[in-house]
Amino acid sequence: MKNSSSNPPTSLLVYSYTRSKAIADGVLFDVTSLAKEAGFKHPVAFTAGLWAAYGEPNTTPAEDHGTAWDVIWMLRCAAVGILPARVERYPQREIIHFELWLTPRGQTQPKLVRLKAICDGGDDCAPVITVLLPHED
């Protein structure tokens, strides 16, 4: 009888949803070019949920540099320690929780909004950053 502990475990990947596919589908918005202007070295994307809540109607972050820039700049300030933030560090990812004032879509008064940014491995395992609402994964 063979000892089962001598056989390496195998796994079967049933489904994978890549970052590039999420960008192509409109689930994520690539804001890397704007983020590079703020000093980011890794690709950056916003979730569609974040943009639906705080972006200008009928635009993408690439078209509305005002709100997109505010989010990116405040994330940069949180990342370098200028803005208070809570940081969670794990072996393969880092999460930064930060706050900024944004005007919700359809409203005129800004409110203090909590966001999070996750830095982890993208499609090719190189670091990527995703900015999202606190309840999003």
C-alpha positions in Angstrom: 0.0 0.0 0.0 1.3 3.5 -0.9 1.7 6.0 1.8 -0.5 8.9 0.8 1.7 11.5 2.5 4.5 10.7 -0.1 2.3 11.9 -2.9 2.3 15.6 -3.5 -1.1 17.3 -3.3 -2.6 18.3 -6.6 -5.1 21.0 -7.2 -7.3 21.9 -10.1 -7.9 25.5 -11.0 -11.6 25.7 -11.9 -11.9 29.4 -12.7 -9.7 32.5 -12.7 -10.8 36.1 -13.2 -7.8 38.2 -14.1 -7.2 41.9 -13.4 -6.8 42.6 -17.1 -10.2 40.9 -17.7 -11.7 43.0 -14.9 -10.4 46.2 -16.5 -11.7 45.1 -20.0 -15.1 44.3 -18.4 -15.3 47.7 -16.7 -15.2 46.1 -13.2 -11.9 48.0 -12.6 -10.8 51.3 -14.0 -7.1 51.6 -14.8 -5.7 54.9 -13.5 -2.0 54.0 -13.7 -1.0 57.0 -15.9 -2.5 59.5 -13.4 -1.0 57.6 -10.5 2.4 57.8 -12.0 2.1 61.6 -12.0 1.6 61.3 -8.2 4.7 59.1 -7.8 3.3 55.6 -7.8 5.5 53.0 -9.4 2.9 50.2 -9.6 -0.3 50.0 -11.7 -3.3 51.4 -9.9 -7.0 50.8 -10.5 -10.3 51.9 -9.0 -13.3 49.6 -8.6 -16.5 50.4 -10.5 -18.2 50.6 -7.1 -16.0 53.4 -5.9 -16.4 55.3 -9.2 -20.2 54.8 -9.1 -20.4 56.2 -5.6 -18.1 59.2 -6.0 -17.1 59.8 -9.7 -18.7 62.2 -12.1 -21.7 60.6 -13.9 -21.1 59.4 -17.4 -17.3 59.6 -17.0 -14.4 57.2 -16.2 -11.5 58.1 -13.9 -9.4 58.7 -17.0 -11.9 61.5 -18.1 -12.5 63.0 -14.7 -9.1 63.9 -13.3 -10.6 65.9 -10.4 -12.0 63.2 -8.3 -9.6 60.6 -9.5 -6.6 62.8 -8.7 -8.0 63.6 -5.2 -8.3 59.9 -4.4 -4.8 59.1 -5.8 -3.2 62.0 -4.1 -4.7 61.3 -0.7 -3.7 57.6 -1.1 -0.2 58.8 -1.8 -0.2 61.0 1.3 -1.5 58.0 3.4 1.2 55.7 1.9 4.1 58.0 2.8 2.7 58.9 6.2 1.6 62.4 5.7 -2.1 61.5 6.2 -3.1 59.3 9.1 -3.9 55.8 7.9 -4.2 52.3 9.2 -1.9 49.8 7.5 -2.3 46.0 7.6 0.7 44.0 6.4 0.5 40.4 5.3 3.1 38.2 3.6 1.6 38.7 0.1 -0.4 41.9 0.4 -0.6 45.3 2.2 -3.8 47.2 2.9 -4.0 50.9 3.6 -7.2 52.3 5.1 -7.5 56.1 4.6 -10.1 58.9 4.6 -10.7 61.9 2.5 -13.6 64.3 1.7 -15.5 63.4 -1.5 -18.9 64.5 -2.8 -21.2 61.5 -3.3 -22.6 61.2 -6.8 -25.9 63.1 -7.0 -25.2 65.3 -4.0 -23.6 68.7 -3.5 -22.0 68.5 -0.1 -18.8 66.5 0.4 -18.6 63.9 3.2 -15.7 62.2 4.9 -15.2 58.9 3.1 -13.3 55.8 4.2 -11.5 53.9 1.4 -8.9 51.2 1.3 -6.1 50.3 -1.1 -4.8 46.8 -1.5 -1.3 46.2 -2.9 -0.8 42.6 -4.0 0.2 40.5 -6.9 -1.5 41.1 -10.2 -1.9 38.8 -13.2 1.8 38.2 -13.5 2.4 38.4 -9.7 4.0 41.8 -9.9 2.7 44.4 -7.4 -0.6 46.2 -8.3 -2.7 48.5 -6.3 -6.5 48.5 -6.2 -8.5 51.3 -4.5 -11.9 50.3 -3.3 -14.8 50.9 -0.9 -14.3 49.4 2.6 -16.9 46.7 2.0 -15.5 45.6 -1.4 -13.0 42.8 -1.8 
